[in-house]
Amino acid sequence: MDLHLSGKIAVVTGASKGIGLAVTRALVDAGAHVVAGSRTIGDDLPALEETGRVSFVPVDLSLPDAADELVAAAAHRGGIDVLVNNVGAAPVHPGGFTSITDDEWQASWDLNVMGIVRPTRAALPEIERRGGGAIVIVSSVNAYYPDPAIYDYCATKAAVTNLAKTLSKELAAKNIRVNSISPGPVSTPMWTEHGGTAEGFGEASGQTADEVMAMIARNTPTERFTTPDEVADLVVFLASDRAGNTTGSDYRIDGGYVTTL
């Protein structure tokens, strides 16, 4: 299926690994040029850069001025048609609510919320200049599936899911569609690497990281984690004009992990 993304310019945040890397690859495969932002280039982006279809911009989007630099790189290429706000982190707090400091709350807000607010604000003039486009915000099932090991992550994801819906109401008249997606557990380095989410949950529950991941899989109707490529396919569809009248929606992709409506 032709997604009509050939020649489009996309900005992807958190692009060096996990969901962001999968989205970058999928957009390139669909014919877009991707301006890829992340703190470090990672192991896989250099090869994509060599194709001439990806431009890497080193940015820390928890900082106030970083978004301007990322958007400027896209503006230099002609503007922005697609913005994928993917950056985020989910620190686990085994000690519960009272263990989370003000600084930790602020750090989560700066990355998970302002790391989406600032790129969106900076990108909007460039999207408007192109005659419209699409914004996809990668949120989480934790926007409405609270977990006491990740209070700050849940709160910030609830905020950005709300932000996506609110933006969609303002921007529809400008031919800019805004949707969010809510992945459940995804087999990314954020979960699997040393010091990652699985280890953090294990510390809170007295399990190993492997036991945590096996338990989550057992509690998922499909009995597995979602893959980054599966999330990327949904993101790229929503970014395309094949979803031309879809805006203000949140799409869950979790293998049935969340059992409520």
N, C-alpha and C positions, 0 to 999 in steps of 0.2 A: 504494500500500500504506500503510495506516494504521500508523504506528509507535508509536501510543499515547503520544506525548510531549506532547500538548496539556495545558497547565497545569503541566507539570513545571518545575522550577527547575534550571538548569545553570550551572556555573562553568567558564569557559574561560580558560586562561592563554595569554599571548602572542597576544592576540586582535586586535591592531590591523592585522595584515597577513598575507599568505601563508596557510598552512594554518589558522592560528587564526582569521583573518577568514572564511575559507570555512566552517569549522566553525560559527562563530557564525551566519552567514547560514542555513546548513542547519538548525540547531536552531530558529531563529526560524521558518523555513518549516514546520517540523514542529509548531509550536505551543508551543514552550518559551519561557520567559523566560530570557535569558542575562545573567549577571553576568560582564562581560568585563574581564579584568585585563591590563594591559600598562603599560610605562613611559610611553608617550605614546599619545594617542588616535588618531593617524594621520589619514588623509584620509577614510576611509569609515565609521568607527564613529559620527560625529556624526549622520549620516542615519538609522542604525539606532536610535540613542538617541531620535530624534524620533518613532519609531513607538511608543514606550512599551514595546517588547519587549526592550530591551537597557539594562542599567545599567553604565556604565563606571566602573571604579575604577583610578586611577593607582597602580601598584605596581611596585617593582623587586624581583622575587622572588629575586634573589641576596642580599638583605638579610634578617636573621633574623626580623624582626617583620612583614614585609610580608604574609605569608600570612594572618595573623590579621585584618588589615584587610579583605582580600578576602573571606574567609569570613564575617566579621561582616556585610558588605553582603548576602550571600545569606541569612544567618540572619534578618536584618531582614525579608526577604520571606517567610520561613516555613521555610527549611531548604534542603537540597541533595538533589536526586535524581540528578544526573549531574555528575561532575567529569572534565573533559578537561585533562590535563596536557600542554600543548603547548609551553611555553616552552623555548627552547634556542638555542644559537649554535654555529657551527662555524668557529672561526678557523683559517686555513691558515698553516702554518709552513714556508715554502720552505726554511729552513735545516735541516730535519730534527730529529731527537730532541734533540740537544745544544743546539739553539737555543731550546728551550722552557724558560722560567724557572720557578722555584717559584711566583712570583706568577701566571703564566699558567696553570699547572696548577691552582692554587687557584681562580682565577676560573672556569675551566671546571667544576670540581667544584661551586662555590657555585651557579652558574646551572643547569647541566644535571642535576645530581643533587639538591642541596638545594632547588633550585627546584621539584622534584617531591615530595621527601620532606616539606617543610614544609606545602605546601597540602594534601597528602593527610592528614597527621597532624591538621591543623586542621579539615579537612572531615569526618572520620570520625564525630564525635559528631552532626553535623547530618544526615549520611546515615542513621545508625542511627535517629535520632529520626523520620525519615520512613518507617521500616520497611524500609530497604534501598535499593539503587540500583546504579549502575554507575560504574566508574572506567575511563577509557581513557587510556593513556599513549602519547604519540607518541614512539617511539624512532627507530631508523634501521637500514637494512641494514648500516651501519657497526658495529653491535653484533657482527656476525660476519663482516664484510668489511673487514678492516683496511687502512688506507691510511697510509703513513708521512708524508704531508703533514698529517695531522690526528690525530696520536697521542692527544691529550687528548680530542678529540671521540669517537673510537672507544672509548676506555676508559670514558668516562662513559655512553655509550649502552649498552655491554655491562652496566654496572651497573644502569641503569634497566630494561632488559629482564629481568634477573634479579629485580629488585625486584618487577616486576609479577607474575611467576610466584609468588614467595614470598608476596606479599600475597594472591593468589587463594586460597592454601591456608588462610590464617588467616581470611579474611573470608567464605568461602562459607557458613559456618554462620550468619552474620548477614544472609544474603540480599543480600550485596554482591558483585557480579561485577567482576573485574579482568582486563582484557585489554590487550595492547599491539599497536601496529602498527609496521611497519618500512618506511617509504617509501624508495625509491631516490631518485635526483635528481628534484626537483619544480620546476616552473617558477614559482618564487617570487622576491621581491626578494632573499632571502638569496643566491640564485644569481646573479641578473641585474643587481643594482644595482652602481654604482661602488664598488669596494672589497669586493665580495662574493666568494662562494666561487669562481666561475668565474675571476675575476681572480687570486685567490690561487693556484689550481692552475696558471693560466697563467704566473705568475711562477716557480713551481717547475719548470715543464717547458719554458719558453721559448716559449710559445704566447700568442696573444691569447685574451681571454675567449670570443669567438665561435668560435675554433678549438677551444677546450676543450669548449664545449657541443655543437658539431657532432660532435666525436670521441665524446663520451658517447652521443649519439643513434645514431651508427653502430654502436656496440658494444652497443646495446640491441635485442633481437629485434623489438620494436614500432617501433623507429627514432624514438622521441620520448621526451620527458620526461613524467612523470605530471603531471596538472593538480591544483591545490589542491582543486577541486571533487570530483575522483575520490577523493582522500584523505578529504575531508569526508563523502562518502556512506558510506564504510566506517566512519568514526568514529561517525556518527549511528546506523547500523544496530547497531553493538556497544553503543551507549548505550541502545538501545531494548529493550523486553521481547520483541521478535521474536527476539532472540538470548538468550532467557531461560535457556538451559542451557549457554551458552558462557562459560567462564571459564578463566583460566590459559593462554590461547592467544596466540600472536603471529602476526599476519597481515602477510605481505610484499606490498607493492604497488610494483612496480619495473619493470613491462614486461618481466620476464625478465632484467633486468640481472645479477642474481646467478645463476650457472648451476649451482651446486651444490645438493644437497638441503638 
